[in-house]
Amino acid sequence: MADEAFDIIRNVPILETQSAHFLKVLGAGSVATNVFLRRINNFALDMGWLPWPVLPKKQWPKIRFKEKRAVTALEHQAIVAAEKNRNLTLKREKLSLRG
């Protein structure tokens, strides 16, 4: 895991990990950090490495995704203008015409 937020718990033994550690990681990380930390916690529980959850389900912060949006016409033109590979430029142009 290359996420720097995990540096907080990287060297902490599993059984010594506390909910405060998880909350610090979650505060320093992103949505992906939240998702992967949940997966790690659930995996450790399923494998029997933890006798109980480090952070109970109801105490996990809610996952908040950013608003999704499409690429604007100006952004598309900037991408096409910066592209050096002519084949990719043509593919992107073809896709933009499809909508």
C-alpha positions in Angstrom: 0.0 0.0 0.0 1.6 3.2 -1.2 -1.0 5.4 0.5 0.9 7.6 2.9 -2.1 7.7 5.3 -1.3 4.1 6.2 2.2 5.1 7.5 0.4 5.8 10.8 -0.4 2.1 11.3 2.2 0.5 9.0 4.4 -0.7 11.9 1.7 -1.3 14.5 1.1 -5.0 15.3 -2.5 -6.0 14.4 -3.5 -6.8 18.0 -2.2 -3.5 19.2 -4.1 -1.4 16.7 -6.8 0.8 18.3 -9.7 2.6 16.9 -7.9 5.9 17.4 -5.2 4.7 14.9 -7.9 3.9 12.3 -9.5 7.3 12.8 -6.2 9.1 12.3 -5.6 7.1 9.1 -9.1 7.9 7.9 -8.6 11.6 8.7 -5.4 11.7 6.7 -6.6 9.6 3.8 -9.1 9.7 1.0 -12.2 7.7 0.0 -9.9 4.9 -1.3 -8.2 4.8 2.1 -11.6 4.4 3.8 -12.5 1.5 1.5 -9.2 -0.3 1.7 -9.0 0.1 5.5 -12.5 -1.5 5.8 -11.4 -4.3 3.6 -8.3 -4.9 5.7 -10.3 -4.9 8.9 -12.9 -7.3 7.5 -10.2 -9.6 6.1 -8.4 -9.7 9.5 -11.6 -10.5 11.2 -12.5 -13.3 8.7 -9.0 -14.8 9.0 -9.3 -14.9 12.8 -6.4 -12.5 13.2 -8.6 -10.1 15.3 -10.9 -11.3 18.1 -13.2 -8.2 17.4 -13.4 -5.3 15.0 -10.9 -2.5 15.6 -13.6 0.0 14.7 -17.3 -1.1 15.1 -19.4 -0.8 11.9 -21.5 2.1 13.1 -18.4 4.2 14.0 -16.9 4.1 10.5 -17.1 7.5 8.8 -19.5 7.5 5.9 -17.9 7.2 2.5 -18.5 10.4 0.6 -17.7 10.4 -3.1 -17.0 13.6 -5.0 -19.6 14.8 -7.5 -19.1 13.1 -10.9 -19.0 15.2 -14.0 -18.2 15.0 -17.7 -15.3 16.5 -19.4 -16.2 19.9 -20.8 -15.6 20.9 -24.5 -12.7 23.1 -23.5 -11.1 20.4 -21.4 -11.5 18.0 -24.3 -9.9 20.4 -26.7 -6.9 20.8 -24.3 -6.5 17.1 -24.0 -6.6 16.6 -27.8 -4.2 19.5 -28.4 -1.7 18.1 -25.9 -1.8 14.6 -27.4 1.3 13.7 -29.4 0.0 10.4 -30.7 -2.1 11.0 -33.8 -3.9 7.7 -33.5 -5.1 8.5 -30.0 -6.2 12.0 -31.2 -8.3 10.5 -33.9 -9.9 7.9 -31.5 -10.7 10.7 -29.0 -12.2 12.8 -31.7 -14.3 9.9 -32.9 -15.5 9.2 -29.4 -16.4 12.8 -28.7 -18.6 12.9 -31.8 -20.5 9.9 -30.5 -21.4 11.7 -27.3 
